[in-house]
Amino acid sequence: MVLVVLGVAVFALALAVVGLFAMMGELAARVSDPGQVAPDFAPQPIEEARLGAAPADWPAELATVRDAERAHLLVFSSICATCARIASGATGPLDGLQPPVAVVISCPAPEVGADFLAKHPLLGDYPQFVDVDGAWVADNFHVGITPSVLVFESGTLRSAHIFTDATALSNLPGPDTEDAHVHPAKANTLQAKAAGAR
């Protein structure tokens, strides 16, 4: 009798192990490889950004952004893993943006920013500014999240978006798109006004 009970228990245990391996195989099929970069979505607007801001004082390194009819500013942080991944070229080249493009490195100290730039030579193709504590970007544009891309027209902030992949920069709304840079909160207000006018 004991042998029968023991046999049934071993059989049930074997079925449980087979079921567990089947579930693990199914889960592995649904979860992507951790080394593989997932396709990204369009950059998302930064609601806190002060659109229309035009700083009186620009760092000399960013003069091309200030003076251009239309320019892009990529903002990275020295402590952001996603920033390091993008800056290393792991998600593709940064040439999805029309020039001029410049780079700001937000960091706790100038030597930390210089080290970040040295480790990511891809950024050497662009004018660079080391922004200690992110003070210049935060004070002027209320942007404190990285990685982000700021779009300027004649030195005035037109839009600000976060992104997680260099290829997503090609999905940045263009200047000719009427609602390209309307933030979600503003879009809801505009929709409410339009509904009220009917």
N, C-alpha and C positions, 0 to 999 in steps of 0.2 A: 504494500500500500504506500509506504514511504517513497519507494522508487517511482511510482506512478505520479505522485504529487511533485516530486523533484523533477521528473521528466517534463511535466506540464509547465512548471515554473521556468525551466531552462528554455523550453520552446517559446513561451511568452516573452522571455527576455530576448531571445534571438529575433523575434518579430519586432520588438520595440527598437532594437539596434538597426535593423533593416529599414524601418520606418524613419528613424532619425537620420540615417544617411540619405534617404530619398528626399527628406525635407531640406537637408543641407544642400543637396544638389540643386533642388529647385530654387532655393534662396541664392545660391551662387550664380545661377543663370539669370536671375533678375537684377542682381547688384553688379555694377560695372567694376572693372579693374581699377584699384585705387591709383595706379600710375597713369591711368587714362584721364584726360581732361574732358569733362562733359561739355557738350555744346552750350553756348551761353545765349542769354536773352539780350534784348536791346538794353542799352544803358538806362538806368532809372533816375528820374529827376531828384535833385536834392531840394526838398521843400524849404529848408531853412535859408537857402542861398539868397543873398541880397541882389536880385536881378536889377540891373540899371546902375549898379555901383560903378563909379569911375574914380579910382584912387588918384589923389594929387601927387603922391610920391610913389614912384615905381623903382624897384631895384634896377641898376644899370644892366644887369644880365638879362632882364626881361624887356628891354627896349623894343625888340622886334615885335613882341606881343602888343605892347602899348601903341606902337605906331602903325600897325597893320590895319587894313580895312576889315579883315577877318582873320582871327588867329586862335590857336588852341593852346591851353596850358594843362599839362598832365601833372597831377599832384600825387606824389608817392610819400610813404612814411618809411623810415628806417626800421620800424618795429612791426611792419605789416608783412605777413607771409605771402599774401596775395600780391602785394606790390613787388616783392622780391621775385616771385614767379613770373610776373609780367615783365619786369625790368630785365630779367635774364633772357627773355626771348622764348621761354618755354611755351607760351600761348600764341606765339606768332610775332611777326614784325609789327612795329608801331607805325608803319607807313600808311595806315588806313585813314589818317587825317590829312587834310590838305594843309600844306605849309602856309605860314610859319607855325612851328610847334616849339614849345619850350617846356622845360621840366623843372618842377619845384620838389625838393626833398625836405619834408618836415622831419625834424630830428631834435634830440635833446641837446646836442652840442655840435659845433661846426666840424670837428674831426670825425664825428659819427656820420654826418652827411657825406663828407669826403670819402670815408671808407665805403659807404653804400655805393657811391658813384664809381669808385675803383673796382668794386666787385661786379658791377653791371656795366660793362663797356658799351653795350647797346645804346645807353643813354648819352654817350659821348657825341652822338650825331646831332644833338640838340643843345641850344643854350640852356644853362643850368643855374639854378639859384638854391642855395641851402638856406632854408627857412627855420631858424632855431625856434623850437616849440610850436612851429606852425603859426607863429604870431601874425606874420604879414597876411597870409591867406585868411586866417580866422578873423582878424580885425577888419579887413577890408571887405570880405565877401561872405562872412558867417559860414564858411565851409570848414568843417572839422573832421571830415570823413575821407578815408583813402581806400583804394585808389579812386581818384575822381578826375574828370575832364571838365575844364571851364572853357567856355567859348566866348570870345570877345569880338566886338565890332568897334573899331576906333577907340580902343581902351576902355570900353564899357562892357560890363558883364551881361551877356545875352542869355546864357544858360549854364547850368551846372548839373552834371550827372555823375553817378557812381557807375563803375563797370568792374567786371571781374575777369576779363579776358581781352587780350589785344584784338582778337577778331571781332569783338562786340563793338569796337570803335567804328567799324564800317556801318553799323546800324544806328549811329548817332543821327538824330533828325537833322535834315538839311536846312539851310537858311530860307529856302523858298517854301517850306512847309508851314502853312499858316499857324497851326496849333503845335508846332514842333517843340516849343519850349514852355508850354503851359504846364505848370506843376499841378498834381492831382487836386490839391485843396482849391486852387484857383479855378480849375476845370469844373469842379463841383459847384462853385459859386456862379460861374458863367452859365452852367446848365440850369441851375435854380432860377436865375434871372430870366433866361430864355423861356422856361416853363411858365413863369409868372406873367410874362408879357403876352402869352397866348390867350 
